[in-house]
Amino acid sequence: MRLLVTIGGCTTPWTFQGSAPFDAWLGDGQWMDEGGVRLIRVPSREHFGRFTEATLRSMAASSFRHDARTFAIDFPMADRTSESLESSFLRLLGVELNQREYQRLHDAARILDNRPVAFLVRIHSNYEDAHLQCIEFLERIEKVGGFRRPTIVGIVSHSGLPLQPSYGFLRGFPENLELVVQELGQEQVWRRYVHLRLAWETGGFLGLAEEWEQRHGFRKIPIGNDDLLENRLNFAAAEQLKAVPPDTIELLRTEISSSSDLRLRDVQNAQLFESEGLSWQGNGLHGNTLTSWAARAFLQSNAIPNHAKILSSGLRCAPLAGDLLRNCFAIEFHERALCYSSMPPDSQAKDETQRLYREFQTDQQSTVRRYYPAYCLAASLDIWHFASFGEILAQTTDRDRRERQRARRTLLNLRNALAHGHYPCWKMVDELRALQQQLS
C-alpha cells in the first residue's frame, strides 16, 4: 500500500514499513477467505481519512470477487457513541437489530457466507476495548455456524497502545524519487530535492515530515537556495529537540557518548528513542541509529563535543548520494569507453596499475578477480580497466575537444567527492545534470 505525500511542493508516493507485508496479505486473498482482525498503525488521527482511502483502493485492487464488499466506519461514532461495534457491523450488513441475539448473528453469518466482507474501523479511542470487540464478533459468528469470517481492519494512531498483529505505517520513504532526469525542469527537480532531503532528515517519520512542512514552510524556499534550506533544517532540528523530554535527551546523549558510531545498542530504550523520532532503522546499518535531525541538533548544540565527526556523518542524505553516484558511474563508464579509442597505442600505465593487472591475471583470489563469477566474459580485461579515471584522462589525446576533457575532470571531482563521503547537496545535482547533457 502506498500513500501520496506532498512535501516541499512535490507530491510523490511513499512506501512504508508495513507496505510489503500488508500487500502480501492482501495479495494471497486471505482477507476474502479467512477473515480475521488486522491493525494498521498510522501517525495520527488526522491521517485516518487518507489511509482509509488508500486501504480501500488496495483491497479493491486485490479482490478477485466482484461481489466483495467493504465498509468504513468510525468507533465510537459521533452520532452513536453508545453503539457497540457488533451493532455497527450488523447494521451495515442490513441485519434487523430488533431481533433476538441468536437470530441477528445467524442472519449476519448467512450474509457473510455468500460474499467476502471487510470492515475498516477508524478507532479514535478505547483501542484495547475496540480490538477485543472485533475478536469477539468473529468468534460469535463462528459459534452460530458461519464458515466465512469477515475481515476487520482497525486503523489506530501512533499514540495508541502497540496492539498486535499490526502493520506499521508510521515511517516510510518516497518511492523512486530520481533527480538526474533531463526531462524534468529545474523547478521540478528542486521540489523533488527538497522532498527527499526532508524525508531523510526526519527519518521517514511521515507525521514529523508533514509537521515540519507546515511549521517551517519548506515548499516556499526559492529554487536553488540551498543555503536557506540548510538554515531551515538547522532551525527545525533545534526546535524539535526542545520538544523532547530532558530525561530522554540525557539517556540518548549518554549512549552516543559511549559509542563509536551512530548505532544505538540499548535495546531497553530503543522504543523510547524511536517514539520521539530520535532513532530509526533506515540508513543501511544494522539496528537502530540516530536520525539525521537528531544528529544535526546535537552537532549544532555541541552537546557531545568529542563526537562531532560521527554526528556529521549522520547528516549526509544517503539516498541522494546514492542517486548522484549511480549517475556519475553511468556517465563515467561511457566516457571511459570513448577515452580508450583515443589513447595512443604506446600509452604506458602506472606501476601500481600494472601490478594490479598482473595480480588479476595470476591470482584467482586477488582483490578484484574474486568478484568475477566463473565463465564471466567480462573477466578478459586489459590493463586500462585497472587504471583510475584520472590516469586514463591523462593519457587521452582528445586535445581538440578540450570542453569535453574539462567536463570529464569535473565529473571525476564530483564522483570522488561523493565516494569519499562528502556532503551531497543541490550544487552536485545541478552540476551533474549539466554534465549529463554536456557529455551525452
N, C-alpha and C positions, 0 to 999 in steps of 0.2 A: 504494500500500500504506500502510495506517495501522496504528498501534500504540496500544493503550490504555495510558495513563501515569497513575500515581497520585502526586500531589504535593499537599501541603498539605491532605490529606483529601479531595481532589477527583479523580475518575477521569474522564478525557476522552480522545478520540482525538487523536493528533498526526499531522501530515503532515511529511514530511522533504524535504531537498534532492532526494533520488533518487526520491521518490514518483511524480512526474509522468512522468519518462522510463521508469521501471520499469513503471508501469501502461500506458503507451503500447506498450511492448514486449510485454507480456502481451496487451493488447487486440487487437493485429493478428494474433495467432495464430502469431507466429514461433516460439515455443518448441515448438509442436507440429509444425510443418512443416520448419523449417530447422535446429533444434537449435543447438548451439554452447555456448560457455563464457561465463558471466557471473559477476561477483563482486559481493557485497553487503558493504559495509563498515559494521560496527556498532561501538558504543563499546567493548565489551569482551567477553571470552568468557562473562561472566555473562549477556549478552544473547542468546546463541546460541539458547537454547530459545524465548524469546518471538518472536524474528524468524523462527525456523523455522516456528512455528505460523502466524504472520501470512503468510509466504510461501506456505505450503501452502494456506491459505484463499484467497489471491489467485489462485493458479494454478487451484484448483478452480472458482472463480467465473468465470474467463476461459475455461475449457475448453468447447468445443462438441463434444467427443468423449466419450461416456460410458465408453469403454474406456481413456482416457488413464490412465497410472499414474505415481505419484510415490513416490520413496523418499528417506528422510533417514538419513544415516549420519555418523559421526564419523571424522576422519582426524587422526592414527592412531587406530585403535580400541583401546580399553582391553584387550580380551582377544585382539587380533590385531595387535600392534604392528608385526610384520614384514610384514603383508599389504599388497600394493600396491593402489592404487586400482582398477586394472583388475580384479584378482581380486575385489575387493569388489563392483564393478559386475556382473561376470559371475555371482557367487554370488547377488546379489539378483534377477537375471533368471532364475535357475533353471538356468543352464548348468552342465553337469558339468565340474568343474575338472581332472579326471584325464585328459582327452582331450589330443590334440596341439594345439599352439598355434593352427594354422590352423583346425582344426575348432571349437575353442572360440569363436573370433572369428566364424566363419561362422554358427554356431548363434545367437550373440548378434545378428548382423546380421539374420537371418531374424525373430527376435522383435521387433526394433526396427522392421522394415519393416511389421509388422502393426498396430502401435499406437504412439502417441506416448508417450515415456517421459522423465521428468525425474528427475535425481538432485540432491538437496540435500546438499552436503558441508560439514559444520562443520569448518573447518580450524583445528586447535589449534596447530600448529607447522609448520615447513618449508613456508612459504607458496609460495615460488617453485617448489620441487620438486613440490608438490601441483598447482599451476597447470599446470606442464609435463606432468605425468602425465595430467591431464584432456584437454589438447590432443592428446597422443599417442594416447590411447584413441580419440578421434573420428577421427583420421587412419587408424588401423589398421582401424576399422570400415569406412571408405570403401574401403580397399585390398582388402578381401575381397568387395567388391561391394555393400555396404549403401547403399541410396539414401536412407534416413531416419536422420539422426544423432540421438542423444539430446541433451537439453538438460542441461547440468551447471551448477548454480548454487552457487558456492562462497561460504560465509559466513565472512568474515575479520574479525578485531578491528582496532581503531584502531591498535594497537601494531605491526601488520604492515606490510610494505612496500606502498607505493601501487601495486599491480598494476593494469593496465588490460586490457580496459574494466571499469569498476566503477560501481556505483550507491552514492551516499553516503547513509547513514542515521545519520550521527553527530550531525547537527544538524537540529532540526525546530521545530515550534511547535504549540500547541494549536489545534484547528480550531473556529471559530465559538463561542468561549467568551464569550458575551454576559453582561453583569452586570445591565443595567437591564431586568429581566424580572419583571413583577409576580407571575407565577405561582410564582416561587421564594421560599422563605422566607429569612429573614435569615442563617441559618447556611449554607445552600446557596450564597448569593451570596458570603458571606465566604470560604468554601472555594475558590470559583472565583477570587475576587480574589487570594488567596494563591498559587494555582497560576499565574495569569497573571503576577503580579509575579516569581515565582521563575523562570519560563520566560524572561522578558525579561532579568532580572538576569544569568542565566548565558549569555546569547547563544543560547539554544535548544540548547545542548550537552546532550543527554539524559543522558549519563553524569555530568556535573557537577551538573545539577539534581537527579538522584536521590541523588547523594552528599551534597549539601547537605541534602536532606530527611532522610537517615539520620543525619547528624552533628549537625545543629542543630535537629531536631525542629520544623520549621515547622508541621506538622499540629497540634501541641499548643498553638499560640498561641490564646488566648481570642478569641471572636468580637468583632470591632471594635477590638481592641487594636493599632491601627496604630503606636503608639509602640514597642511591643515588637517588632513586625515590622521596623520601620526599624532598631532597635538590633541585631537579629539579622542583618540584611543587612549592616550595617557590620562586625560581628564576623566574619561568614563571608568577606567580601571581604578583610579584613586577613589572615585566616588563609590564604586561598587564595594571596595574593601571596607569602607566606613560602615556599610550595612551589615557586615559580618560580625557576629559576637566576638568581643575581645578574647574570650577564653579559647574559641575555635582558632583564631589567628595565632595565638601563642602556641597551641598544640601543633599547628602546621609549621610555624617558624622553627620550633624545636626539632621537628622531624627532618625538615630540609637541612638544618644546620648540621645534622649528624649523617647526612647522605652525601655521596659523591656524584650524584646526578639528580634529575628531577623526578625519579620514581619514588612513590610513597609506599613504603613497605609495611606500615602499621595497619594490618587488616582490621583491627578493632575500630579504628577511626575512619576507615575508608568510606563508609556510608555517610558519615557526618560531613566529610570534606566534599563528597560528590553532591550532597543535597544543597550545599551552599554554592555549587558551581565552581569550586576551587580545584577539583581534580576530574580527570576523565580517562578513558582508555582508547583514545582515538589517534594517537600520534605515532603509531607504528612500533612502540616499545611494549614489552610485556608488562601487564599490571597497570595500576593507576599512576598517572603522572600529573604534575601541576598544569593547569590550563594556562593559556598564553596570557590572558588578562591578569591572572593572579601573579604570574612571574613578572609581568610588567609593573604591577602595583608594588610588589616587594622590591623590585630593582630601583624604581624611582624614589622610594621612601628610604632606601639604604638600610632596610631593616635587617638584612643579612649580608653585611659588607664583604665577608670572605667568600661569598658565593656569587659574585657579580657575573663572572664568566658563565657559570652554569645557568643562572637565571636568564641571561641574554640569549642563550641558545633556545630557550622556550618561546622567544618572540618571533622566530622565523616561521613564516607561513609555509609549512611543508607541501601542501597541495599546489601552491603557487610555484614554489621552487621546482617541484617535480614536473609540472607542465612546461615551464620555461626550459628546463634542462633537456627534457624529451625533444622539444622542438630544436634546441641547439644541436643535439646529436643528429637529428634528421637532416638538418642543413649541412652539418659537417661531413656526414657520410657522402653526400652528393658532391661537396667541394673537394674532398679527398680524391674521389674518382677523377674529377676534372684535372686536379693537380698532377696525378700520375702521368697523364698523357702529355703534359708539358714539361716534364723533368728531363734534363739531359741524360742520355744513356750511360754516361760515365759518372753519374752522381754517386758520391760516397756517403754512406750512413755513418753516424757517430759510433764510437767504440761500444758504448752501452747498448745501442740498438743492435749492433752486430752480435753482442754477447747474448741478448735475449733471443735473437733469431736462432743462434746455434743451439741454445738450450731447448727451444721448441722442437728442433729437428731431431735431437738426440735423446732427450729425457721425456718419457711419457708422463711423468709427474711434475713437470716444470710448472712454473707459476701460471702460465697461460694454457699450455697443452691439456692439462687435466680437465679443463672446462669443455673440451670438444668431445662429443659422443663418437663412438666408433662408426666408421663409414661416413663421417660428415665430410661432404665435398668442399666445404669452406676451409678445411684444415690445410689445404695445399696453398699456403700463403707465401708471399715473397717478403723480403726483408723490410720493405717500406710499410708493411702493416704493423710493424713493431716500433715505428718512429712516431714521435709526438706530432701533433698537427703543426706546431711551431717549427719543428725541424723540416717538415715537408714544405711549408711555405717558404722557408729559406732557400730551398732547392728549386723552387718553381721558377720558370723563365717567362712568366706572364708579365714581362716588364711593360708591354704595350697596353696592359689592362690594369693600370695602377689603381683605379677606383675599386675594382673587384678585389685586388690584393688588400687594400685598406679595409674594405668591408670584412674580408676574411680575418684580418687581425682583430677587428672589433669583435667578431664572433668568438674568436679564441679567448679574448679577455673576458667576455661575458660568460662563456662556458666555464672558465677557470674560477671566476668569482662565485658562481653557483655551486660548482663541485667542491670548492673549499669552504662552503658553509656560510658565505656572506649573506647579508640580509636581502631577500628578494623584495623588489619594490616596483613602483609604476614606471620608473625610468627604464628598468630592464624590459618590461612589457613593451613599452613604446619603441625602444631600440631594436628589440628582436622582431617586431612587426615590420619595421623599416628594412631590416636585414633580409627578412624573408622575401620581401618584394624586390629588393635590390639584387639578390642572388638567385632569383627564380629563373 
